[in-house]
Amino acid sequence: MTLPAIGLGTFRLKGQTVIDSVRDALDVGYRAIDTAQIYDNEADIGQAIAASGVAREDLYLTTKVWIGEFRRDALPASLRTSLQKLRTDHVDLALIHWPSPDDEVPMAEYLGALAEARAQGLARAIGISNFTVAQTRQAIGILGAKAIATNQIEVHPYLQNRRLVAFLREQGIHVTAYMSLAYGEVLVDPVIQSIARRHEATPAQVALAWALQQGYSVIPSSTRRGNLAGNLEAAGVRLDEDDMAQIATLDRGRRLANPEGIAPAWD
C-alpha cells in the first residue's frame, strides 16, 4: 500500500482523549492512524477502531518500535504485543522509532529483526524514523532503499530539514513529516496567516498544504472534531510559487523533538 498523504497523529494522546480523537477522525474520513509503542495508547486506539465499524482493510495503521525492544529476540515479540493491543494481525507500517542511542544495539541487528517481523507477516511495510543522512545511508546498506517505506522526521516551516529531505528524495525514500504545525507555533506566524487569508484557508491548512505539495505525508493530531476535518481538507488547498517561496524563508532550524540521550547528532 502507498502511504496515505494525510493520517492522524496520536502523540501525547491517551485514554478517552485518544479514543475520542480516533473516533472523530474516522468519522470525518481519516483512514490512516499513526501511533507508537512508547505513546502507551495502542490499546485505546484498538478499542476506538473496533467500535468505529470501519473495516480493517480500509485502514492504514502505523506503529513504531521503541529502543528498548531492539534486540533480535525482542523486536518481533514486541510487535506481536502491539498487534494484540491494536486488535489486528498486522500493521501496514512498522518503523524504528529512533536509532539506537550510541549504537547500543547494532543497526544491522534491529533492522534485520524488523525485516524478519515483516517476513513473518506482522507488518506489510517497514521503515525508519528520526534517522540522519548518515544513519539512513547505513540503513540502506543493510536493507536496500526499496525496503525502506519512509523516514518519519520532524518537518515544518520552522524546521525544513532540507539536507535530509534532499538525500531521501535522491534515494527514493518517502518523507513522512511529523509536528507539521510545530505545536501550533506556525499558526500564529504572520506569513502563514497572510497566506491563509488570501486562500480563505486556516493557518493549519496552509502549513499542511505546504508539506503536501512537496510530496510529504503528514500526520497532524487534534482533539477537536472541527480541526480534524479542517486538517483533512488541506489537500484541497493549492499554494502558488510565491506562497511556497515565502514559507521557505521561515526556516530557522527550530527543532522540537530532541530528547536528551536519545536524539542522534542531527544534520
C-alpha positions, 0 to 999 in steps of 0.5 A, spaced: 500 500 500 502 507 498 502 511 504 496 515 505 498 523 504 494 525 510 493 520 517 492 522 524 497 523 529 496 520 536 502 523 540 501 525 547 494 522 546 491 517 551 485 514 554 478 517 552 482 523 549 485 518 544 479 514 543 475 520 542 480 523 537 480 516 533 473 516 533 472 523 530 477 522 525 474 516 522 468 519 522 470 525 518 474 520 513 481 519 516 483 512 514 490 512 516 492 512 524 499 513 526 501 511 533 507 508 537 509 503 542 512 508 547 505 513 546 502 507 551 495 508 547 495 502 542 490 499 546 485 505 546 486 506 539 484 498 538 478 499 542 476 506 538 477 502 531 473 496 533 467 500 535 468 505 529 465 499 524 470 501 519 473 495 516 480 493 517 482 493 510 480 500 509 485 502 514 492 504 514 495 503 521 502 505 523 506 503 529 513 504 531 518 500 535 521 503 541 529 502 543 528 498 548 525 492 544 531 492 539 534 486 540 533 480 535 529 476 540 525 482 542 523 486 536 518 481 533 515 479 540 514 486 541 510 487 535 506 481 536 504 485 543 502 491 539 498 487 534 494 484 540 493 491 543 491 494 536 486 488 535 489 486 528 494 481 525 498 486 522 500 493 521 501 496 514 507 500 517 512 498 522 518 503 523 524 504 528 522 509 532 529 512 533 536 509 532 539 506 537 542 511 542 550 510 541 549 504 537 547 500 543 544 495 539 547 494 532 543 497 526 544 491 522 541 487 528 534 491 529 533 492 522 534 485 520 529 483 526 524 488 523 525 485 516 524 478 519 517 481 523 515 483 516 517 476 513 513 473 518 507 477 516 506 482 522 507 488 518 506 489 510 511 495 510 517 497 514 521 503 515 525 508 519 524 514 523 528 520 526 534 517 522 540 522 519 543 522 512 548 518 515 544 513 519 539 512 513 545 511 508 547 505 513 540 503 513 540 502 506 546 498 506 543 493 510 536 493 507 536 496 500 532 503 499 526 499 496 525 496 503 525 502 506 517 505 506 519 512 509 523 516 514 518 519 519 522 526 521 520 532 524 518 537 518 515 544 518 516 551 516 520 552 522 524 546 521 525 544 513 530 539 514 532 540 507 539 536 507 535 530 509 529 531 505 534 532 499 538 525 500 531 521 501 528 524 495 535 522 491 534 515 494 527 514 493 525 514 500 518 517 502 518 523 507 513 522 512 513 529 516 511 529 523 509 536 528 507 539 521 504 545 525 510 545 530 505 545 536 501 550 533 507 555 533 506 556 525 499 558 526 500 564 529 506 566 524 504 572 520 506 569 513 502 563 514 496 567 516 497 572 510 497 566 506 491 563 509 487 569 508 488 570 501 486 562 500 480 563 505 484 557 508 486 556 516 493 557 518 493 549 519 491 548 512 496 552 509 502 549 513 499 542 511 498 544 504 505 546 504 508 539 506 503 536 501 505 539 495 512 537 496 510 530 496 510 529 504 505 525 508 503 528 514 500 526 520 497 532 524 493 530 531 487 534 534 482 533 539 477 537 536 472 534 531 472 541 527 480 541 526 480 534 524 476 535 518 479 542 517 486 538 517 483 533 512 481 538 507 488 541 506 489 537 500 484 541 497 488 547 498 493 549 492 499 554 494 502 558 488 510 559 487 510 565 491 506 562 497 511 556 497 517 561 496 515 565 502 514 559 507 521 557 505 524 563 508 521 561 515 526 556 516 530 557 522 532 550 524 527 550 530 527 543 532 522 540 537 523 533 538 530 532 541 530 528 547 536 528 551 540 521 550 536 519 545 536 524 539 542 522 534 547 528 532 542 531 527 544 534 520 
